[in-house]
Amino acid sequence: MEIIIWKQEMSVGVDSMDNEHKILFSIYNDLVKSANEHRGGEGLRYSSEVWERLYNFINTHFDNEERLMLESGYDDIERHILEHENFIRRIVKMHESVSFNSGNILQLCLLLRGWLLNHIAIVDRGYAIFVQKSQGKQ
């Protein structure tokens, strides 16, 4: 599994959200490194710590993002929130349904990678236009 390097073309054009997306990429990269480098109890313990950081930060990020959408009058906010809720359910179910082992860490990495690359590139850009207009940047 490979880490993700942030590139400017990944930007949604909203500095606060780009900064939070960079943090999510960093946490994802820590999880990938854990899956690739650590085996056994110590690696799983470290992965559990990264999981906690991921879960806590994703919730914070989604709250911040949804607040921006609401403040900007984003017209598709309900669908976007539903995507967030579904994603949270998926990662929690994955974490809780089976013991946390290196194979499950890789599954979580794959899910998170797809989410980061696709959701940010496609879905988040939709609300970003509204936020930029509300902040007088367009």
Stockholm file with secondary structure:
# STOCKHOLM 1.0

chainA/1-138         MEIIIWKQEMSVGVDSMDNEHKILFSIYNDLVKSANEHRGGEGLRYSSEVWERLYNFINTHFDNEERLMLESGYDDIERHILEHENFIRRIVKMHESVSFNSGNILQLCLLLRGWLLNHIAIVDRGYAIFVQKSQGKQ
#=GR chainA/1-138 SS CCCCCCCGGGCCSCHHHHHHHHHHHHHHHHHHHHHHHCCHHHHHHHHHHHHHHHHHHHHHHHHHHHHHHHHHTCTTHHHHHHHHHHHHHHHHHHHHHSCCCHHHHHHHHHHHHHIIIIIIIIIIHHHHHHHHHHTTCC
#=GC SS_cons         CCCCCCCGGGCCSCHHHHHHHHHHHHHHHHHHHHHHHCCHHHHHHHHHHHHHHHHHHHHHHHHHHHHHHHHHTCTTHHHHHHHHHHHHHHHHHHHHHSCCCHHHHHHHHHHHHHIIIIIIIIIIHHHHHHHHHHTTCC
//
